[in-house]
Amino acid sequence: MTKLSIVIPAYGVERYLPACLDSALLPGREDYEIIVVDDGSPDRSGEIAEEYAARHPGLIRVIHRENGGLGAARNTGIEAARGDWLLFLDSDDTLAPGAAEEMLEELRQPCDILIFDYLCVGEDGRQLDYQQGCSREGPFSLRDYPGLVHELPSACNKLWRRSLFTEGGVRFPGRLWFEDLATSPRLYLRAETIRAVHRPWLRYLQRSGSITKAKDPSRNREIIEALALVMEDYRRQGAFADYETELELLAVKHQLLASTVRVNLADPRSPLQRELLEELDRSFPNWRGNPGLARLPAQHRLLLKLMDGQHYGAVHALMRANNLLKGKRV
């Protein structure tokens, strides 16, 4: 019986795909599978995947499809998966040594979502940062810990029971830039038991050409649609009132502290900054009184004050200084 399906969308990653696949291989085990979804890749990614599938018959399957974006490629993998559990592994990332086997063993304990930590690494393999997947450890439910709603929404540092998608009616949005944010909080709502382990099973590659480093600031407008999908789903499930404070903080963090900052660094005069603020005011007119704001780092509170006053030049200066201190290019 297949326990785990590892879904790897591939587009323009011929340089990275071999290392990704090598990290996921467990020769001799028959309780998991690897599904590579070639999302109409313009390079040799699909051919490389087929070469691996030929060397590992029965373990690796390759699905070729027209380009539809990361979310659509993951959905293709969900539909094709045979495993009870899903791991979404981006094709430029890798699993840490021994991670796949440890995951399979950890799944012996009952839960619907298993959250784990990850390492941020550079293209030279140097470790840049350690990211905790969840501030909790052990088993809990969303009702026990509603703060999970506004923690890290990445789909890749979690193992998901496949039935959350198939029976819960959840899929990733196709060409939306914030597909993880639009999806993970909806799955939390459908999970009975969530577990968190502090094990860095994923090595997340930070490269200049990745989606999160894209130079088109206008795509940050898509955060509005992503958050709307979450809010609409919580309302449909009758859960919005129960989690409104956490959902409001989620919107503040991602609409202002993430998207507005990205837009500002690209163009401090962009009118999109004001648009994001005005949309937040429409969706959550009382966000300034959210109790979670007091627990944010001092720099984040300062940024919010500057954004609220539309002092975008000061925001730009603060972020440039912060990035210079961290040694980042600006």
Number of C-alpha atoms within 10 A of each C-alpha: 9 14 17 26 27 23 27 26 30 29 24 18 20 20 14 18 26 17 15 20 22 12 19 20 19 15 8 7 11 13 14 24 24 25 25 29 29 25 24 19 20 13 14 17 26 24 14 17 24 18 13 17 18 13 11 14 9 12 21 22 20 20 18 15 14 11 15 13 19 23 21 23 28 27 20 21 24 25 11 15 21 18 20 15 24 26 23 21 26 22 25 26 22 23 22 17 13 13 17 21 14 12 17 14 10 12 17 9 10 12 19 22 26 24 23 23 19 21 21 18 18 16 12 7 11 11 14 13 12 14 17 20 23 19 12 16 14 11 16 16 19 18 13 10 11 19 19 19 22 19 17 18 21 17 19 20 25 23 23 27 22 22 17 20 20 12 9 14 10 17 21 22 20 15 15 18 21 24 23 18 23 25 24 21 25 23 20 21 19 20 18 13 16 20 21 21 19 17 17 19 22 24 24 25 23 17 13 12 9 11 11 12 11 11 14 11 18 13 14 21 18 17 24 19 14 20 23 15 16 20 23 13 19 20 13 10 12 10 13 17 10 13 16 17 20 20 23 23 22 23 23 24 19 19 23 24 16 14 23 28 23 23 24 21 19 16 16 20 14 16 11 19 24 17 13 20 17 14 13 19 14 10 15 18 12 11 17 16 10 15 12 15 17 11 9 12 9 11 12 16 15 14 21 19 14 15 21 15 9 14 13 23 15 14 22 21 13 15 18 16 14 14 12 12 9 9 9 10 7 11
